[in-house]
Amino acid sequence: MTRRTVHLIKAWVRGGGRWLPGRAVLLWVWSVWQGGEEREAVLLRLFRPPGLFQPYGVTGEERYPDIFAFVAGEIGDAPGRRLLSFGCARGDEVFSLRRWFPRASIRGLDISARRIAVCRRGLARTGGDGAIDFRVAGSACGEPAEFYDAVFAMAVFRHGDLRAHPARCCPCITFGDYERAVAGLARCLRPGGLLVMRFANFRFSDTAVAAGFEPILSRPSDPGTPLYGPDNRLCPPEAHEDVVFRKRG
Ligand SMILES: C[S@@+](CC[C@H](N)C(=O)[O-])C[C@H]1O[C@@H](n2cnc3c(N)ncnc32)[C@H](O)[C@@H]1O
């Protein structure tokens, strides 16, 4: 099949073939067949590894320049700084952090083994970097306590299927899982270290561990990221989202 024929079939199924019986199934088979990122999201949604939050791997280089600049201003780039990117997808966040923190050790974690393989290939293409590593993990429980200067969990504690603002966030994701996951991230931050979270469907201030942190930066909320409370029910929207929190020392 030529590239053009494939493109035409795809366009037809996506758009013109709306009347087609089983269109959703066709789209699903198409995504799996295509491979790459689309297939990974489909497989994660299907098999739901324990602890999974956002199954989609949407990412990009320099996606959070103002936030990274703020964090760089707060903790500096002294030798020995350690950063954790939790939910690093295909690695763009880690490669962007490297530009803001040229001397730091940076670890990227992701629940998806395929995305971590992409990260490692990307790192190898740049010629390697002895102070960057990538690991497959669905939580921070394998990380040492009070170790990192900053932990980033950007666009992880959310789920793309909640964009339609359903009344409850489960079964996509639950507040209980979120609270356990952020407690794990908090544990591996040194006192005075920064926890950085953007685009979450939950409020950090609703968790028990938040008492040990002070918010130091907020950003306008994203209308496509509805908020859910500890009871997993939709909350009224808020104008701002707290994004950076300092661990009390
Ligand atoms: C939308 S991407 C965000 C990528 C990057 N942080 C950014 O903001 O550009 C969400 C990533 O979180 C990962 N993820 C979801 N649940 C996770 C978990 N429990 N542990 C580690 N990674 C997880 C997904 O595999 C996906 O790669």
Ligand as a Chemical Component Dictionary entry (heavy atoms), coordinates in Angstrom:
data_LIG
# 
_chem_comp.id                   LIG 
_chem_comp.type                 NON-POLYMER 
_chem_comp.pdbx_formal_charge   0 
_chem_comp.three_letter_code    LIG 
# 
loop_
_chem_comp_atom.comp_id 
_chem_comp_atom.atom_id 
_chem_comp_atom.alt_atom_id 
_chem_comp_atom.type_symbol 
_chem_comp_atom.charge 
_chem_comp_atom.model_Cartn_x 
_chem_comp_atom.model_Cartn_y 
_chem_comp_atom.model_Cartn_z 
_chem_comp_atom.pdbx_ordinal 
LIG C1  C1  C 0  1.421 13.479 29.358 1  
LIG S1  S1  S 1  2.901 12.592 29.687 2  
LIG C2  C2  C 0  3.842 13.866 30.491 3  
LIG C3  C3  C 0  5.257 13.931 30.005 4  
LIG C4  C4  C 0  6.080 15.066 30.613 5  
LIG N1  N1  N 0  6.098 14.989 32.047 6  
LIG C5  C5  C 0  5.530 16.390 30.190 7  
LIG O1  O1  O 0  4.841 17.063 30.961 8  
LIG O2  O2  O -1 5.785 16.798 29.042 9  
LIG C6  C6  C 0  2.412 11.565 31.087 10 
LIG C7  C7  C 0  3.418 10.462 31.364 11 
LIG O3  O3  O 0  3.194 9.960  32.675 12 
LIG C8  C8  C 0  3.453 8.575  32.658 13 
LIG N2  N2  N 0  2.824 7.958  33.833 14 
LIG C9  C9  C 0  1.512 7.802  34.098 15 
LIG N3  N3  N 0  1.355 7.200  35.277 16 
LIG C10 C10 C 0  2.591 6.987  35.790 17 
LIG C11 C11 C 0  3.093 6.397  36.996 18 
LIG N4  N4  N 0  2.286 5.900  37.937 19 
LIG N5  N5  N 0  4.420 6.350  37.168 20 
LIG C12 C12 C 0  5.281 6.834  36.243 21 
LIG N6  N6  N 0  4.871 7.382  35.080 22 
LIG C13 C13 C 0  3.540 7.476  34.858 23 
LIG C14 C14 C 0  2.880 8.125  31.333 24 
LIG O4  O4  O 0  3.414 6.879  30.897 25 
LIG C15 C15 C 0  3.282 9.286  30.410 26 
LIG O5  O5  O 0  4.502 9.033  29.779 27 
# 
loop_
_chem_comp_bond.comp_id 
_chem_comp_bond.atom_id_1 
_chem_comp_bond.atom_id_2 
_chem_comp_bond.value_order 
_chem_comp_bond.pdbx_ordinal 
LIG C1  S1  SING 1  
LIG S1  C2  SING 2  
LIG S1  C6  SING 3  
LIG C2  C3  SING 4  
LIG C3  C4  SING 5  
LIG C4  N1  SING 6  
LIG C4  C5  SING 7  
LIG C5  O1  DOUB 8  
LIG C5  O2  SING 9  
LIG C6  C7  SING 10 
LIG C7  O3  SING 11 
LIG C7  C15 SING 12 
LIG O3  C8  SING 13 
LIG C8  N2  SING 14 
LIG C8  C14 SING 15 
LIG N2  C9  SING 16 
LIG N2  C13 SING 17 
LIG C9  N3  DOUB 18 
LIG N3  C10 SING 19 
LIG C10 C11 SING 20 
LIG C10 C13 DOUB 21 
LIG C11 N4  SING 22 
LIG C11 N5  DOUB 23 
LIG N5  C12 SING 24 
LIG C12 N6  DOUB 25 
LIG N6  C13 SING 26 
LIG C14 O4  SING 27 
LIG C14 C15 SING 28 
LIG C15 O5  SING 29 
# 
